[in-house]
Amino acid sequence: MKDLVGVLYSEIPSGVGSKGKIRLSSEEERRLLLKGARWAVENGYGDARDLDNMESGGCIDGAEPDLISQKAYERGRAQQGTLGSGNHFLEIQYVDEIYDEKAANALGLHKNQVTVMIHTGSRGFGHQVCTDFLEVMERAVARYRIELPDKELACAPCESPEAKDYLGAMRAAANYAWANRQCIMHWTREAFLKFFSTTPRELGMSLIYDVAHNIAKVEEHVVNGKTRKLIVHRKGATRAFPPGHPELPDNYRNTGQPVLIPGDMGRASFVLLGTEKAMEETFGSTCHGAGRVMSRHQAIRQAKGRAIWRELEDRGIFVKSAGRETLAEEMSEAYKDISNVVDVVHSAGISKKVARLRPMGVVKG
């Protein structure tokens, strides 16, 4: 496991400002922003079958590359196919608990199976898009005389030019993220194939699901008995659509949407399914992760003098990271216990537990 983590760490660039193996020309970057994960597959990173198991097929329509700033383009050019830093990770796990045998079978999960979970997004590209449009939205708040209860909030009327421009740019960032995860997944598979000297068929490494978070999407929901078109912004939330929803791929139409809830690198992560109750009560949404109980600075202070990597290794979890501070920021004590969080959303009925995954090897930025 330690050797495998080392191979993955060397194959998949991670860390603050990391640069990847892909160098995009301006024209190629524009194509990527329009095509998302389809761009990655067309360029040899993975299989077209992967696209069937992605939210929106790995590409959201309505992206507007012309609305992206030069600075965002520059930041995105060398970061495609990189893991990044902070709470982003690549984790080798195993299934240690099945809660719903039938649902697990439908998702291709079984007890003691080895899995890989990847959490990353649109990197510096998406961050720059957000930064650029915060300024636009702040001006819009004054222009439309909107009173906000918190200085951290920013908005514009959904039919305004500012809002339409933002959505076009945000969709481009979402497509960048889908392509990014697809490239990383492809290199992960290649690393496993090489490490174990096996074939793709023998390895049997297929995508269960790719779900976005921190994204605004136009959806239809029932409000006060009437179906309305809404913009649902899932920030720190995960989509959890029920069985039968038209946006789900055919193979999950009867089960409901797979929901991936990561915990922390020392405890567990969960796979759940979306429910009808989520559509009724939370606009088809559930939690995104464990949630922090310590700020990053607090965690660094708390970890002073400790070797977090060794503490994890003593528990059989091998970790490789670009820096000691990242491990301190992301140590288990900095987060709520994911089991308690998942029990809440399961008991509330907004997503139902299928399987628990335990970490064995972790790559952090």
N, C-alpha and C positions, 0 to 999 in steps of 0.2 A: 504493500500500500504506500509506504513512504517513497519508494522508487517511482510508482505510478503518478503520485502527486507531483514529484519532481519533473517528470516528463510533461505533464499537463501544464505546469508552471512555465516551462521553457517553450512550449508550443503556442500558448495563448498569452499574448501581452497583457499585463495588468499594471495597476498603479496610477497615481496622479499624472495626467498628461502623457500617458503611455501612447506609443505609436505602433501601429500594426504592420502586417505583412502587405497590406493592400495600399497602393498609392493611386488615388483617384484623380483623373483629369477633371477639369471644370465640367465638361460635357458629360462625362461618365457619372459624376456626382449628381448632376441633374436627373439623369436616367434613374439612378438609385432612389432618389427622393420621390419619384413618380411610381416606381415599381415595388419598392420594399423588398420582402424576402424573395419575390419572383426574380429580382435582379441577381440575388445571390445564387439561386438555383441555375439561372441561365448562364452564369459565369463559372459553373462547375462546383459551387459550394453546396453540396447536398443533393437531395432527390426531390423531384416534383411531388412525390407522395407526401412529403413533409408539409406541404402547403395545405393539405386537406385537414390537418390537425392544428390549425392556427386560427385565432380570432381574426375575423375579416379576411381569411385566406392569406394572412401575412402582408396585406396591403390595403390601405384605406383610400378610397377615392376622394378627389377634391383637393389633393396636395397642390400647392402653388409655389414652385421653385423660384419664380420671379420675385416673390415677396421676401426671400431670405437675404439677409445682409451679407456683405462680403466677408465680414469677420466670422460669421457662422460658417460660411463655406470654407474658409481657411482652417477653422478649428476641426471641421469634419473630415477634411481631405485625408488626413493621416491616421484618424482614430477608428475607422471602420474595422471591425474584427478585433476590438479590444475590450477587456473586461471592466477597466476603470478601477475606482477606489471606493472608500466608504463602505456601505453595507452591500455592495455588489460582490457576488461570489460565484464560484463553480464548486459544487460539492458532490463528492461520491458518497452515496448513501446505501442503506439496505432496508428492505421492508420488514419491520419487526412486529407489526400488528395489523391485522385485517379486521375491519369493523363490519363490512358488508361484502360477503363473498361474491354475490351475484354482480354487484357493481364493480368490484375489483376485477373480476373475470372480463367484464366488458371493456375495462380500461387496459387489460393486459398485465395486471399486477398480481403477484403472488408472494407468499411468505418467503422471506430470506432472499428475495430477488435483489440484485444490485441495480441501482438507478443513479442517474446524474441529474442534478437540478442546477439550472443556470439562472442567475438574477443579474440583469444589466439592462441598460436602456440606450438612449440616443447620445450619451457621452457629452463632450464639450459642445457639439453641434446643437443639441436640444437645450442645453443650458444657455447658450448664447441667444437662441430664438426666444427663450423666456425672458432673458435680460432685456433684449431689444423691445419686446412688446409690453413689458412692465411700464416703460416710459410712455408708450402710446396709450396704454390704459389709464395711467395717472392723468394724462391730459384729457382723456375722454370723460373721466369722472367729473372734472371741473367743467368741461364743455357742456355736459348733459345735466349738470347740477344734481349729481347723485350723492346722497348722504350715506356714508358707510359707517358701520359700528366699530370698525377696527382699522387702524392704519396699515395693517398687513394685507388688507384686502384690496383688490383692484378689479374693475369690470367695465363693460360697455354694453349698451342695448344690443340684443342678438342680431337685429337687422341693420345695425349701423355699419358703416364702412370699416371702422376699427375692429369690430368683432369678426366680420367676415374675413378680413385680412389675417387676423390672428388664427382663426380656424384653418385657413389655407396653409399658413406657415407651420402650425402645430401638427397638421396631418403629414407634412413633409418630414418633420422630426419623428413622428411615430413610424413612418416607413423606414427611416434611417435605423431606428431601434430594431424593427423586425429583421432587417437585413443583417444587422450586427449580431443578433442572437443566432440567426441561421448560420453565419460564417463560423461563429464560436462552436456551435453544435457540430458542424462539419469537421472542424479540426479536433474536437474532442473524440469523435468517432475514429478519425484517422490515428490519433494517439493510442486509443485502445487496440485498434487492429494491429498496429506496429508493435506495441508492447507485448501483446499476447500471441503474436505471429499467427493470426487466425484470419478467417474470411468474413465478409459482411453477413453472409447467411448464418454462419456458426455463431457470430457475435450476437445477432438478433437485437440490435440497438435501434429502436424506432421511437419516434416522438409521440408522447402521450398528448401534450397540449402546450401551446404558447399563448399566454394571456397577457394583455397589456395592463398597466396601471399608470396613474397620473396622466389621464387622457380624457378629453371631452368628446362625447359622441352624440349624434342626433338619433334619438330612439323614440318609439311610441310606448306610452304607458297609460294606464287607467288612473285618472284623477277625479275624485268625486263622481264616479260612475261613468265618466266619459273618456274615450280614448283621445289622448293629446300627444302632439309631437313636442318633445322636450330635448334640451341639451343637458345630458347627464355628465357631470365632471367627477370622475373617480380619482380623487387625490388621497393616497393612502387607503384606497379601497380596491376591491377586485370584483370583476363582473361575475355573476353567478346565475346565469339563465337556466330556466327549468326545462324538463323534457318537453319535446314538441315545439320548442321555439324555432321559428324559421331561420334564424341566423346560425344555428348550430350545424356542424357537418353531419352528413348522413349517419356515420357510425356512432354519433353521440345523440342522435335525435330522440332515441327512446330512453336514454339514461339521464340526460341533463348535462350541462357543461362541466367539464373537469375544472376544479378550482384548486390552485396551488398556493399553499400558505406556508412560507418559510418561517422558521423560528430563529434560533441563534446557532452558531457553529458548534456549540457544546451539548445541545439537547436534542431537538427533533424538528422535523417539518411534517406537514400533513397534505394529503390529497383528499378533497371533498367533492361533492357534486352540487350544482345549483338547484334551486327549488322554486315551486310556485309561490311559496310564502315570501321569498325574496322579491318577487315581482309585485306582490301585494303591499309589502311593507317598506322595502328599501330600494325601490327602482332597480331591482335585479342585481343587487350588490351585497357583498360580504366584506369581512376584514381583509387587509392585505398582508399583515404580518403580526409579529408579537407586540411591537410598539416599545419604545424606549422608556426606561424608568430613570436613566441618568443621561445628562447631556454628554457630548463627546469629551468636553474638558473635564467634567467630573470623573468620567471613566478613566481617563489618562491619569488623573491624580490618584484614583483608587488603586490603579494597577502599578503604581510606582514601586520599584524594587522586586516586582514579580516577573517570572518568565511564563507568559500565558501559553506560548507554544509547548513548553515542557509540561505544564499542567494538563493541557489537552492530550499530549502524547501519553501521559501517565494513565489516561482514560481510554487509550486506544484510538485516538483521533489524531491523524497526522496533518499538519497545516503548513502551508508555504505562503509567505506574504512579502510584499515589496517593502514593508516597514514595520517596526515594532509598535509604532503609535497606532497603526490600523488595528492590530490585534488587541491593543488596550481599549480602543474605542468600541470594538465589536465583541468584547468578552461577554460571557453569558449573563453576568450580574447586571450588565447595562440594559438588559431587556426583561420584559415580563416573561413569565413561563408560558410558552406557546400552548402547552396542553390546556391550561386554564382558559386562555383566549378562545381556542377552538371549541372547547366544551360550551362556552357561552353562545357562539354562533350556531352550533349544532342544536343546543337546547332551545334556542330561539326559533329554530326551523328555517333560518335563512341560507343555510348550506348544511349538507349532511356528511358526516365522516365516512371515509372509505378506507384509508390506510394511513399508518404512521411510518415515517422514514427516519432512521437514525444515521447521523453522520459518521463516516470513517476517514475521509480525506477531504481537505478543504484548500482551495486556492483563493486567496484574498488579494485585493489590490494594494 
